[in-house]
Amino acid sequence: MTLLKKFERTLWILVELALYGILMWIFIIFLSQENPTLKIVTRTLGITVTTFAIVGVLFLSIYGQYDVGRRKSKPIIYSLILAVFFTNIVTYIQLMIMNTVTTIAAFRLRGLELLFLAFIVQIIVIILFTYGGNALFFMWHKPEGCCIITSSQESLDFVVQAIRKYKKQYRIKYIASYRDNEALIKMPKVDTMFVYDIPLERRGELLRYCYDEKINVYFNPEIEDIVGTGARYYFLDDVPMLNRNVKYLTMEQRIAKRIIDIFFAVVLLIATSPIWLVSAIAIKMYDGGSVFFKQKRATINGKIFEVYKFRTMKENVVNKSVVEEDDRITPPGKVLRKIRVDELPQFINVLKGDMSFVGPRPEMIENVEAYEEELPEFQYRLRVKAGLTGYAQIVGKYNTTPKDKLIMDMMYIEEFSIMRDIQLMFQTFIVLLKIDSTEAFSKRKTEIYTFPSVDEKE
């Protein structure tokens, strides 16, 4: 066991390579029933293996790898399933093109049932490797002892709620308010420190302490951190500086982004048309009311537009954010919201140019006004068009705090690239697999952890 732990990194690399190799082997074995050239060493086999490997690496970079011990089992499984699904599709189409030896009219999709069976077997293998890998990892590694340094009971509740979802990774040993110097002095030796919602100067002191004591540290980014994203080293004579230019989308980026928006909006409108029909019928049959719902939202530079959605609530009800067990939501609406189908009519907004596929979530005008009163920087989100998807929509939840939404949206704005847009569009499929992405506001629960004494937040 001691020898294995010394070479643990190498072991996990070998396990990961074995998993990817098995997934490729399953694809080839099943598809070879319809394509005999895959059973022997041929050009077709070589190109198919190369395509599967290259496309697989591309989608693994989009969705995430086999990082057991770092992530929980379900997110790893979802990521790998989506990566393998798209890899299978691209490699299968390439194989069918290779089989078209005459004219393009001879192109056929053969062996779709074999592709489906291969995917089912791949899912089983992914599940076994993921649960088995995490079980093995946590046999070797005990949870890291951690402490939490924060500012208020409310902030503590948020952090604890998140950490408790990773019980195998972290064990809370100590908590303290950043104002309580005596408690900080008495802090026991820990492996990891979580620093959340404290002033930048105090955070800097704690980061230096963690660096000195070789303690892993997690801290929530502030707006100043995001503004510094992408800063470059610059030497002003012999004075080291960091240079950060204010970023705006170039004309070329705007044109490319608009072309992508129009292309995908048209393609997806056609592809999802049966879902539109079923949704419209379900809404109409329930109460005979209108199928669509329109609401004023804010987009780039504060411009007001009407967002389109499938109606999920009863008509003529108070317009406010959804809460847990909200009796305004109709039975068909619950289903539509759960699988995010209610958002599909926003393709029309994308075509009209009100929205982009990727960008900050368009908030209700009432919410924007309320958020900006508490957090004036919330207006920074309006430097780009509102979007159907983005960091806040993929990683965040319906009840994510306004500040965290702002931070995620600013991360997108400051790191903007066309490739990042395409990456986020593919990552949107993960949202359909997450049960908590539509978690309502009242679902935030207070945990039992409390400070010995907690001052009011400054």
Secondary structure, DSSP 8 states (H G I E B T S, - for coil): -HHHHHTHHHHHHHHHHHHHHHHHHHHHHHHTTT-GGGGSS-HHHHHHHHHHHHHHHHHHHHH----BTTB-HHHHHHHHHHHHHHHHHHHHHHHHHHH--S-GGG-----HHHHHHHHHHHHHHHHHHHHHHHHHHHHH---EEEEEEESSHHHHHHHHHHHGGGTTTEEEEEEEETT-HHHHHT----SEEEE-S--HHHHHHHHHHHHHHT-EEEE---HHHHHTTT-EEEEETTEEEEE-------HHHHHHHHHHHHHHHHHHHHHTHHHHHHHHHHHHHHHS--SEEEEEEE-GGG-EEEEEEE--B-SS-------TT-TTB-HHHHHHHHTTGGGTTHHHHHHHTSEEEESS---BHHHHHHHHHH-GGGGGGGGS-EEEESHHHHTS-TT--HHHHHHHHHHHHHT--HHHHHHHHHHGGGGGG-TTTT--GGG----S---SS-----
